[in-house]
Amino acid sequence: MATTDTSASEWPLWEVFTQPPGGKPHEHAGSVHAPDAEIALQNARDVYTRRGEAVSIWVVPSVLISASAPGDAGPWFDPGNDKPYRHPQFYKTPRGVKVF
Amino acid sequence: MPAPLFEYLLRIGDDRLVLGHRNSEWCGHGPILEEDIALANISLDLIGQAQLLLNLAGQLEGQGRDADTLAYWRDDVQFRNLQMAELPKGDFAFTMMRQFLFSAWANLQLEGPIQGNHEDLKGIAAKAHKENRYHLRHASEWVIRMGDGTEESHRRAQAALDELWPWTGEMFQQDDVDRAVAEQGAVVVAADLEPRWRAAVTDLLGRARLTIPTAPMRMTGGRKGRHTEYLGRMLAEMQIVARSHPGATW
C-alpha cells in the first residue's frame, strides 16, 4: 500500500475537499492528519461529512499544494480592482432567464 | 416466557448498546483527534441502532417500556449481549480488533432480519447494515496497518486477537429463540454464517500478517444473562445518572 513517511512524530497533513450535494464543485473543507490516503479519506469522512454536507471527498497531501505567497497579493490581485469593465454586472438579465 | 422476537431484539440491541458504550469510553482519549472523532461516530451509530432496536422491543412487549427504560433500568443479568462486547476497551488494538470481529459478523448477521418479513425490523436492520459497512471498513484498515505495521503494533494486534478469538464462538450459537424467530419468518437464519465469517476474517487477518489462535472457544452465556464481572461495573457507570434522577429531562 502507498504510504507517506511516518517516521516524524506526527502524521502528515492532508487537505480535504468535499463536494456538497446537487452537483456543486468540490470545496476546501479543512485538513486532517493521516498516515496514508485511505486513512485520510476515512478521517475526512468522520471529521467533515457527518451532517450530510457531502457526496464526495478528495484528499491531497498538503505538501503537494503549491500556493501563492502572501507577499504576492498586491501585484497579483490588486490590478483587478480598478477595472470595472471586467465585471459583467452592467447587463440586465433577460426576462427568460429564471436562474442566475 | 417472553416472546422470541422480543428476546431476539434485546440480544442484537444490547450488543450494540454495550459495545457502543465501550467505544464511547475513548471519547477524549483517542490516540489522535481524528480517531477520537471516528470512534465517537461509531459509538453513536451503534447506540442509535440500539435505541431503534430496544424501542421496537418495548413496543412488541407492550408494557410501556421504551429504549431508555430498557437501557437504564435493567441489571446485568437481564442484559442479552455477547460477552465479547462487554470486555474493557483495552488498548487501541484491542478496541479495533473487537470492532473488526464484531462488524464482520454483524455484516452477515444483519442479512437475517433484512431478508425477514417484519417490516419495522427490516428497516432498522437495513440502516444498521449501511452504517456497519463503514465500521467494518474502518476497523479492517486499522487491523491491517497495526498487524502489518511496526513490531510493537504487530505485537499488540496479535495479543488482541489472541485474547478476543475465544470469545467469538458465542456469535454463532443458535438456540430456541433463533429457531422461533426463523419459524415466524422475522429472521432468515443462514446456515453458513460461521464459514462465511471465518473466510472473511481469515482473509483480512492474513493480509494483516496475524495468526489465528488455535485456543478453544470459551464457555458463554451472554444470551441467557450470564456475564463477566465487567458488565456490572460498566452498567453502574452507564446507569447512575438515570437512576439518581429518575425521569429527569434536559
Contacts between the chains, C-beta under 8 A, distances in Angstrom:
chain1	res1	chain2	res2	distance
A	1	B	144	8.0
A	11	B	32	7.2
A	32	B	34	5.2
A	33	B	32	6.2
A	33	B	33	7.6
A	33	B	34	6.1
A	34	B	34	6.9
A	35	B	145	7.1
A	38	B	141	5.7
A	39	B	141	6.5
A	39	B	145	7.5
A	42	B	38	6.8
A	42	B	137	7.4
A	42	B	138	5.6
A	42	B	141	6.9
A	43	B	34	3.9
A	43	B	35	7.5
A	43	B	37	7.9
A	43	B	38	6.8
A	45	B	134	7.8
A	46	B	34	6.6
A	46	B	37	5.0
A	46	B	38	4.2
A	46	B	41	5.2
A	47	B	34	5.9
A	47	B	37	5.6
A	50	B	41	6.2
